[in-house]
Amino acid sequence: MIVLALDCSASLCAACVYDAGGGIELGREVRDLGKGHAEHLMAVIDAALGKAGKTFAGLDAIAVSVGPGSFTGVRVGVSTARGLALALKIPAIGVTTLEALAAEAADGFPGRAVLAALDGGRGEIHAGLYDKDLKPLFGPAATSLEEAARLARQADAVLAGTVAEAWGGSAEIGPVKATADIAVYARLAAGKGAGERPRPVYLRDADAKPQAGFVLPRTGS
């Protein structure tokens, strides 16, 4: 199975082509954009395909990060993955940012539970707890730092994600970043196989809301 993986959930705009049968990454393109994923994603995909020596016709599945993460970035990634999958008649497979971070941490700490957590803003933590086989025990969910830390201590979990180092204590720490390596998404998607179409994972409302003064009043029919 040849998988094209996409990730726009954080500042990176990333794509890679992965041979699941051989467990080999064939090519990647990663750009640290901050914003503007929509304008660059197709060029990033073309670059990854070129480095891999593949075309769209040679793909068997599309993997995509479904969040939590940037509202705009997640929407861009998921809509692109679904559009490509529809056009190519291949499955699109969603992978959450938290399970990907947990899987990357587990590569360095085999046989350990992992608590992956990201700063969700407004004092919230977006967290997921996974057992040694990366099966979810909690989340993805919005919670408090205190509750996430309690779960990690209870499971003797390795910590991963943007808030891991802020917890202190003696817990072991995996990747401290907002998203996992792009190849991890491809690997996890290949293991999942086809299922429901990917949908964005939003654990809180968008920050941008219409101003009250600009909301059009309803009119009767």
BELCOR-V888113 format. One record per helix or strand of 2 or more residues. SS is the DSSP state (h for helix, s for strand). FROM is the first residue (numbers start at 1). TO is the last residue. If there is no record, write none. Layout:
ss=SS from=FROM to=TO
ss=SS from=FROM to=TO
This chain:
ss=s from=2 to=7
ss=s from=12 to=19
ss=s from=24 to=32
ss=h from=37 to=52
ss=h from=56 to=58
ss=s from=61 to=65
ss=h from=71 to=88
ss=s from=91 to=95
ss=h from=97 to=108
ss=s from=114 to=121
ss=s from=124 to=130
ss=s from=136 to=143
ss=h from=145 to=155
ss=s from=158 to=160
ss=h from=164 to=167
ss=h from=182 to=192
ss=h from=212 to=214
